Amino acid sequence: MPPRPVSSRPASARRHFWPPPESARPRQRTRPYSRRPPVCAGAFGHHGPAEDYGYRPQASNPRRDVRRYRRQGQKRFCSVEEVRRLGLVLKQHEPRSPTETAIVRLPLLTGCRGQEIVSLRWTEHREGQLHLHLSDSKTGSRMVWLSSPARRISGGLPRDSPRVFASTRTRGHISSSTVGKLWTSIRVEAGLSDVRLRDLHQTFASHAVTQGTPLPIVSHLLGHTRPTMTCSAHMGDRETEAAAERLGSAIAGMLDIG
């Protein structure tokens, strides 16, 4: 009687076979970039915690000779026609999911990142004010100018929780997975399957530049703090507010929300 193949034997028996058959070996990753080098750099690198706490001798970073792969930035901007298609789909979903559709619209109208909108508190958006005062964003605390369409959306949200977009299950904000599920459905219906929610923030900047908004003002609207972008420091609030209003109205027209 011929022996049974390894794949048909119990798991306890298969563990004793080494090396495993070629078909059972894990496939090697073909992607050239890995998160391991930067993680090691943070843990063991120059002035890293391992060296600071005395767990490793100074200048003993194990990845000092590892060449870091340069990742190619993935940027995707939505055209005017694509924003219009997105607006039509959002209108269809709005009666069933008004909160989630507001989360999708606000990054397009304000230039905020998706997580900044999702984690927004009412203390950062006081009633009657024309700004959001974000206490914690990717670039630190900053002020966001709200156009009239953005204020109409935020003004129609219930104020029965400290969170603008509160979760129905926990005391925190709505979960990213809930928003992600709706966004996956919306982008497929709109024919934007390669557009991520974070790309809406970049779409705002793209349309601002297309409409002739000066780069320093665009930098100010997005809250950039890099030295190459902080030339907007001399820009007055009046010019920035006018640009936010002009751009927000233009994108609202594309979304057909008036």
C-alpha positions as semicolon CSV with decimal commas, in nm:
position;residue;x (nm);y (nm);z (nm)
1;M;0,000;0,000;0,000
2;P;0,157;0,335;-0,103
3;P;0,208;0,596;0,172
4;R;-0,049;0,873;0,207
5;P;0,057;1,213;0,071
6;V;0,173;1,463;0,329
7;S;-0,113;1,704;0,257
8;S;-0,372;1,439;0,353
9;R;-0,213;1,351;0,687
10;P;-0,318;1,511;1,018
11;A;-0,162;1,843;1,113
12;S;0,023;1,679;1,404
13;A;0,193;1,444;1,160
14;R;0,268;1,713;0,901
15;R;0,466;1,914;1,158
16;H;0,729;1,637;1,169
17;F;0,808;1,663;0,799
18;W;1,086;1,906;0,724
19;P;1,144;2,065;0,487
20;P;0,777;2,092;0,383
21;P;0,683;2,011;0,026
22;E;0,730;2,289;-0,228
23;S;0,356;2,347;-0,256
24;A;0,323;2,400;0,120
25;R;0,602;2,656;0,151
26;P;0,494;3,018;0,189
27;R;0,542;3,228;-0,119
28;Q;0,813;3,487;-0,108
29;R;0,702;3,846;-0,131
30;T;0,785;4,009;-0,458
31;R;0,725;4,365;-0,337
32;P;1,058;4,544;-0,290
33;Y;0,944;4,750;0,009
34;S;0,907;4,618;0,361
35;R;0,814;4,790;0,684
36;R;1,083;4,600;0,873
37;P;1,379;4,834;0,804
38;P;1,203;5,153;0,924
39;V;1,060;4,970;1,227
40;C;1,409;4,850;1,320
41;A;1,541;5,200;1,266
42;G;1,290;5,338;1,513
43;A;1,360;5,072;1,774
44;F;1,737;5,037;1,745
45;G;1,846;5,339;1,544
46;H;2,044;5,646;1,635
47;H;1,906;5,779;1,964
48;G;1,641;5,506;1,953
49;P;1,476;5,374;2,271
50;A;1,685;5,057;2,282
51;E;2,007;5,257;2,298
52;D;1,864;5,526;2,527
53;Y;1,751;5,268;2,784
54;G;2,080;5,081;2,774
55;Y;1,946;4,763;2,616
56;R;2,198;4,794;2,332
57;P;2,536;4,970;2,308
58;Q;2,548;5,304;2,133
59;A;2,575;5,302;1,751
60;S;2,474;4,934;1,731
61;N;2,185;4,975;1,491
62;P;2,148;4,637;1,310
63;R;2,008;4,802;0,998
64;R;2,273;5,069;0,951
65;D;2,402;4,891;0,637
66;V;2,055;4,812;0,500
67;R;1,959;5,023;0,206
68;R;1,615;5,172;0,243
69;Y;1,380;5,134;-0,049
70;R;1,222;5,456;-0,171
71;R;0,849;5,416;-0,185
72;Q;0,663;5,563;-0,477
73;G;0,398;5,803;-0,355
74;Q;0,044;5,705;-0,449
75;K;-0,161;6,010;-0,537
76;R;-0,500;6,008;-0,700
77;F;-0,703;6,317;-0,778
78;C;-1,068;6,317;-0,882
79;S;-1,157;6,516;-1,191
80;V;-1,461;6,743;-1,216
81;E;-1,661;6,466;-1,385
82;E;-1,558;6,214;-1,119
83;V;-1,661;6,448;-0,838
84;R;-1,999;6,491;-1,008
85;R;-2,047;6,115;-1,029
86;L;-1,952;6,088;-0,664
87;G;-2,208;6,354;-0,575
88;L;-2,488;6,164;-0,748
89;V;-2,406;5,842;-0,561
90;L;-2,382;6,028;-0,229
91;K;-2,732;6,168;-0,283
92;Q;-2,864;5,816;-0,326
93;H;-2,700;5,698;-0,001
94;E;-2,781;6,008;0,203
95;P;-3,133;5,903;0,319
96;R;-2,997;5,574;0,459
97;S;-2,657;5,693;0,583
98;P;-2,659;6,071;0,643
99;T;-2,368;6,064;0,888
100;E;-2,135;5,865;0,664
101;T;-2,215;6,074;0,356
102;A;-2,131;6,389;0,555
103;I;-1,794;6,234;0,645
104;V;-1,724;6,179;0,274
105;R;-1,832;6,528;0,169
106;L;-1,648;6,732;0,431
107;P;-1,291;6,640;0,325
108;L;-1,379;6,753;-0,026
109;L;-1,520;7,081;0,103
110;T;-1,259;7,163;0,367
111;G;-0,934;6,989;0,272
112;C;-0,930;6,804;0,605
113;R;-0,797;6,453;0,625
114;G;-1,054;6,180;0,676
115;Q;-0,941;6,097;1,030
116;E;-0,958;6,466;1,128
117;I;-1,324;6,470;1,028
118;V;-1,411;6,134;1,185
119;S;-1,258;6,226;1,523
120;L;-1,400;6,580;1,531
121;R;-1,546;6,708;1,860
122;W;-1,808;6,976;1,907
123;T;-1,563;7,171;2,122
124;E;-1,354;7,208;1,806
125;H;-1,654;7,326;1,605
126;R;-1,847;7,580;1,803
127;E;-2,187;7,684;1,677
128;G;-2,186;8,001;1,472
129;Q;-1,810;8,006;1,412
130;L;-1,661;8,000;1,064
131;H;-1,369;7,777;1,159
132;L;-1,274;7,440;1,297
133;H;-1,011;7,458;1,569
134;L;-0,846;7,116;1,548
135;S;-0,656;7,042;1,868
136;D;-0,474;6,742;1,725
137;S;-0,408;6,679;1,358
138;K;-0,126;6,530;1,154
139;T;0,050;6,866;1,157
140;G;-0,050;6,962;1,513
141;S;-0,322;7,202;1,619
142;R;-0,455;7,415;1,336
143;M;-0,751;7,617;1,216
144;V;-0,970;7,506;0,925
145;W;-1,183;7,754;0,732
146;L;-1,540;7,644;0,660
147;S;-1,721;7,748;0,345
148;S;-2,096;7,801;0,339
149;P;-2,170;7,449;0,201
150;A;-1,950;7,293;0,472
151;R;-2,128;7,494;0,744
152;R;-2,467;7,381;0,614
153;I;-2,360;7,016;0,637
154;S;-2,213;7,049;0,986
155;G;-2,509;7,260;1,101
156;G;-2,750;6,981;1,013
157;L;-2,577;6,725;1,234
158;P;-2,723;6,637;1,577
159;R;-2,546;6,778;1,885
160;D;-2,644;6,503;2,128
161;S;-2,288;6,381;2,189
162;P;-1,944;6,534;2,253
163;R;-1,839;6,379;1,922
164;V;-1,961;6,523;1,594
165;F;-1,972;6,174;1,445
166;A;-2,045;5,961;1,749
167;S;-2,052;5,584;1,753
168;T;-2,378;5,409;1,837
169;R;-2,190;5,131;2,019
170;T;-1,916;5,309;2,213
171;R;-1,854;5,649;2,367
172;G;-1,599;5,735;2,099
173;H;-1,635;5,841;1,740
174;I;-1,775;5,631;1,460
175;S;-1,541;5,349;1,363
176;S;-1,323;5,369;1,055
177;S;-1,448;5,027;0,945
178;T;-1,807;5,155;0,934
179;V;-1,707;5,448;0,716
180;G;-1,479;5,226;0,508
181;K;-1,758;4,980;0,425
182;L;-1,982;5,258;0,298
183;W;-1,698;5,421;0,105
184;T;-1,617;5,091;-0,066
185;S;-1,976;5,066;-0,184
186;I;-1,992;5,433;-0,290
187;R;-1,671;5,436;-0,491
188;V;-1,765;5,120;-0,682
189;E;-2,104;5,265;-0,775
190;A;-1,938;5,590;-0,883
191;G;-1,678;5,408;-1,093
192;L;-1,394;5,522;-0,866
193;S;-1,269;5,185;-0,744
194;D;-0,907;5,306;-0,725
195;V;-0,986;5,616;-0,515
196;R;-0,916;5,598;-0,143
197;L;-1,095;5,810;0,114
198;R;-0,768;5,990;0,187
199;D;-0,750;6,098;-0,178
200;L;-1,041;6,339;-0,124
201;H;-0,809;6,558;0,082
202;Q;-0,568;6,575;-0,213
203;T;-0,856;6,634;-0,453
204;F;-0,943;6,951;-0,261
205;A;-0,585;7,076;-0,307
206;S;-0,582;6,976;-0,675
207;H;-0,897;7,176;-0,755
208;A;-0,767;7,470;-0,552
209;V;-0,455;7,488;-0,769
210;T;-0,656;7,432;-1,088
211;Q;-0,876;7,730;-1,002
212;G;-0,572;7,953;-0,966
213;T;-0,548;7,968;-0,587
214;P;-0,194;8,077;-0,492
215;L;0,018;7,795;-0,353
216;P;0,085;7,974;-0,021
217;I;-0,291;7,994;0,041
218;V;-0,339;7,628;-0,058
219;S;-0,065;7,541;0,192
220;H;-0,245;7,744;0,458
221;L;-0,578;7,574;0,385
222;L;-0,422;7,229;0,417
223;G;-0,231;7,313;0,735
224;H;0,112;7,225;0,596
225;T;0,399;7,298;0,832
226;R;0,698;7,191;0,625
227;P;0,959;7,465;0,568
228;T;0,889;7,461;0,194
229;M;0,519;7,521;0,257
230;T;0,520;7,766;0,549
231;C;0,562;8,065;0,322
232;S;0,187;8,107;0,379
233;A;0,257;8,257;0,722
234;H;0,225;8,609;0,585
235;M;-0,111;8,537;0,426
236;G;-0,401;8,711;0,599
237;D;-0,704;8,527;0,728
238;R;-0,928;8,729;0,499
239;E;-0,758;8,602;0,183
240;T;-0,757;8,243;0,309
241;E;-1,123;8,258;0,413
242;A;-1,222;8,399;0,074
243;A;-1,033;8,119;-0,102
244;A;-1,200;7,855;0,117
245;E;-1,543;8,001;0,041
246;R;-1,474;8,017;-0,333
247;L;-1,337;7,665;-0,351
248;G;-1,603;7,515;-0,124
249;S;-1,880;7,665;-0,338
250;A;-1,721;7,531;-0,656
251;I;-1,689;7,176;-0,521
252;A;-2,041;7,194;-0,376
253;G;-2,163;7,274;-0,725
254;M;-1,986;6,964;-0,858
255;L;-2,146;6,755;-0,580
256;D;-2,483;6,917;-0,660
257;I;-2,554;7,014;-0,299
258;G;-2,591;7,390;-0,362
